[in-house]
Amino acid sequence: MLGFPCYHMEEAVKHGAHNKVWRQATDGKRVDWEQVWEGKYVATTDWPAMPFWREYVRLYPNAKVILTVRDFESWYRSAALTNGGFAHMPWMKLIAKTLLRRTILYTVGKLVWEDMFQNKFFSDKEWIRKKFYDHIAEV
């Protein structure tokens, strides 16, 4: 879509060694982003990179930040029916805590559902709505 190499969740899954960097970032530690970009990506979209956009702006001051905005209800439905619904199934939580603990899927689950949405995605839709619009305003 952007016309150049772009890092997305699919890349994070393909390159399992990147999980170490994503885990460090998720834990609030300083990371060397070049270990992820490997000199071949010139952009990033969506997860797992999205929460760190402020760091990229500081590191790459000439970078452009493009925020796409969609209707809250359609976004919420989509998130709930895809990764959100799947990630909150009791059996998936058990698998994530055991077998997936060292994978990017676990890391992104922590980034999205615990860190960003504070485990409130399904229990407090109005809090999520505020978080959604606050994020748009901040970016």
Sequence and secondary structure as in RCSB ss.txt:
>XXXX:A:sequence
MLGFPCYHMEEAVKHGAHNKVWRQATDGKRVDWEQVWEGKYVATTDWPAMPFWREYVRLYPNAKVILTVRDFESW
YRSAALTNGGFAHMPWMKLIAKTLLRRTILYTVGKLVWEDMFQNKFFSDKEWIRKKFYDHIAEV
>XXXX:A:secstr
  SS EE HHHHHH GGGHHHHHHHHTT    THHHHTTT  EE STTTGGGHHHHHHHSTT         HHHH
HHHHIIIIIHHHTSHHHHHHHHHTTTTSHHHHHHIIIIIIITTT TTT HHHHHHHHHHHHHH 
